[in-house]
Amino acid sequence: MLPWGMNKRTIRADGLLLLTACIWGFAFVAQRSGMEYVGPFMFNGIRFILGSISLLPLIIVRNLKLASDKPASMPAPTGKRAWIGPSMLAGTCLFIAASLQQIGIIYTTAGHSGFITGLYVVLVPLFGIALKRKTGLPTWIGAVCTLTGLFFLSTAGNMGAVNLGDGITAVGAIFWAFHVLVIDRLVQKVDPLVLSAGQFAWCGMGSLVLAFLSTESFSPGAVVQALVPILYSGLGSVGIAYTLQVVAQQDAPPAHATIILCLEGVFAAIGGCLILAEPLGSWTLAGFICMFCGMVAAQWELIAGAAKAV
């Protein structure tokens, strides 16, 4: 018997989640590469607009299927614009988080950015305390591990210096955690796909406005040179990976999804080493290990609960 009651559908779902984590991890490489040609706000603006557009066909097909399955006597749905406010709220959190991440990656490596962004996995249950949600000892152990890992990554053996990019990315992780909590509330009232497309569009428009208002240099030629990283980050990371995640989590146990998606940082580090020739010293490796262990520890209660349920 396969562990955790795994069957062919579960194995398939886990494979899709692993592919999702891989796509997301290598997206940090694309984000790092894109900064050689365009500014962070221009990159994010085009990226998230493309991501929003890529979800529209999925929404249309899904709505047509729902319409065909709906009895003719059923009344038409109301509140068609109920998604606008929630999309703006989620999109604002996303805009701040993504902007800090993109600015931070200018000064740090793809591997560092991938792992430090993963801090939100630990921060979400900690922030949940303010919402009167209980959290146990594993979460606090996870927090200590991830903070230790962050220290290793940011100082790299130099106790008196902290990498600027790592610090900016860590602040961004706080807003990624806020974003998760906001989404957790909003998906109970708004269709997840519509909410995602709306928040991506809002984030993209805000980024483009800020790109034109700021001193970011811009030229059509630069965008063409950054086209591959932008397309990968927009269509691959947002459109394709998001769809794979939605499909996979229909069959994958939550504990599986938690562990596998934590591998996003591992793939970011692998991509940074293989494609961008980023160094992987002993301090960096120790930081990666501590942070990954911390992410898993923070979700241990979910993992242990799933194992007992089998």
Residue pairs with C-beta under 8 A, 6 or more apart in sequence:
2 10
2 11
4 10
4 253
4 255
4 256
4 306
4 307
4 310
5 253
5 310
6 14
9 251
10 251
10 252
10 253
10 256
12 251
13 247
13 248
13 249
13 250
13 251
13 252
13 256
14 248
14 252
14 256
14 260
16 244
16 245
16 247
16 248
16 252
17 244
17 245
17 248
17 249
17 252
17 256
17 257
17 260
17 261
18 260
18 263
19 241
19 244
20 241
20 244
20 245
20 248
20 260
20 261
21 260
21 261
21 262
21 263
21 264
21 266
21 267
22 263
22 267
23 236
23 237
23 240
23 241
23 244
24 237
24 241
24 261
24 264
24 267
25 114
25 263
25 264
25 265
25 266
25 267
25 268
25 269
25 270
25 271
26 232
26 267
26 268
26 271
26 275
27 232
27 233
27 236
27 237
27 241
27 268
28 105
28 110
28 111
28 113
28 114
28 117
28 268
28 271
28 272
29 110
29 268
29 271
29 272
29 275
29 276
30 228
30 229
30 230
30 232
30 233
30 236
30 237
31 43
31 101
31 102
31 105
31 110
31 113
31 229
31 233
32 105
32 109
32 110
32 113
32 272
32 276
33 226
33 228
33 229
33 275
33 276
34 43
34 226
34 229
34 230
34 233
35 43
35 102
35 105
35 106
36 226
37 222
37 223
37 225
37 226
38 216
38 218
38 222
38 223
38 226
38 230
39 211
39 214
39 216
39 217
39 218
40 99
40 102
40 103
40 105
40 106
40 216
41 99
41 102
41 207
41 208
41 210
41 211
41 214
41 216
42 207
42 208
42 211
42 216
42 218
42 223
43 102
43 226
43 229
43 230
43 233
44 98
44 99
44 102
44 203
44 204
44 207
45 204
45 205
45 206
45 207
45 208
45 210
45 211
46 204
46 208
46 223
46 230
46 234
47 204
47 230
47 233
47 234
47 237
47 238
48 94
48 98
48 200
48 201
48 203
48 204
48 207
48 234
48 238
49 200
49 201
49 204
49 205
49 208
49 234
50 204
50 230
50 231
50 234
50 235
50 238
50 239
51 200
51 204
51 234
51 235
51 237
51 238
51 239
51 242
52 197
52 198
52 200
52 201
52 204
52 238
54 234
54 235
54 238
54 239
54 240
55 193
55 196
55 197
55 200
55 238
55 239
55 242
55 243
56 197
58 193
58 243
59 193
59 194
59 197
62 193
82 189
82 190
83 190
83 191
83 194
83 195
83 198
84 198
86 186
86 189
86 190
86 195
86 198
87 190
87 194
87 195
87 197
87 198
87 199
87 201
87 202
88 198
88 199
88 202
89 182
89 186
90 179
90 182
90 183
90 186
90 195
90 198
90 199
90 202
91 198
91 199
91 200
91 201
91 202
91 203
91 206
92 202
92 203
92 206
93 175
93 178
93 179
93 182
94 179
94 199
94 200
94 202
94 203
95 202
95 203
95 206
95 207
96 172
96 175
97 172
97 173
97 175
97 176
97 178
97 179
98 172
98 203
98 207
99 172
99 207
99 210
100 168
100 169
100 171
100 172
100 175
101 113
101 117
101 169
101 172
101 176
103 168
104 113
104 116
104 164
104 165
104 166
104 167
104 168
104 169
104 172
105 113
105 165
105 169
106 165
107 163
107 164
107 165
107 166
107 168
108 116
108 163
108 164
108 165
108 166
108 169
109 272
109 276
109 278
109 279
110 268
110 269
110 271
110 272
110 276
110 278
111 265
111 268
111 269
111 270
111 271
111 272
111 273
111 278
111 280
111 284
111 288
112 153
112 163
112 165
112 166
112 169
112 284
113 165
113 169
113 268
114 264
114 265
114 266
114 267
114 268
114 269
114 272
115 149
115 153
115 265
115 268
115 269
115 287
115 288
115 291
115 292
116 150
116 153
116 166
116 169
116 170
116 173
116 291
117 169
117 172
117 173
117 176
117 265
118 146
118 173
118 262
118 264
118 265
118 291
118 295
119 146
119 150
119 170
119 173
119 174
119 176
119 177
119 291
120 173
120 174
120 176
120 177
120 179
120 180
121 142
121 258
121 262
121 295
121 298
121 299
122 139
122 142
122 143
122 146
122 294
122 295
122 298
123 173
123 174
123 176
123 177
124 177
124 180
124 181
125 133
125 135
125 139
125 298
126 135
126 139
126 143
127 177
127 178
127 181
128 135
128 181
129 135
131 181
136 301
138 297
138 298
138 300
138 301
139 297
139 298
139 301
141 294
141 297
142 293
142 294
142 295
142 296
142 297
142 298
142 299
142 300
143 294
143 298
144 294
145 290
145 291
145 293
145 294
145 297
146 290
146 291
146 294
146 295
146 298
147 294
148 290
148 294
149 286
149 287
149 288
149 289
149 290
149 291
149 292
149 293
149 294
150 166
150 170
150 287
150 291
151 287
152 283
152 284
152 286
152 287
152 290
153 163
153 166
153 283
153 284
153 287
153 288
153 291
154 162
154 163
154 166
154 167
154 170
155 161
155 162
155 163
155 283
156 163
156 281
156 283
156 284
157 281
157 283
183 195
186 195
187 195
192 246
193 246
196 242
200 238
211 218
212 218
223 230
245 261
248 257
249 257
252 260
253 306
254 302
254 306
255 299
255 302
255 303
255 305
255 306
255 307
256 306
258 296
258 299
258 302
258 303
259 296
259 299
259 303
262 292
262 295
262 296
262 299
265 288
265 291
265 292
265 295
266 288
266 292
269 278
269 280
269 288
272 278
273 280
296 303
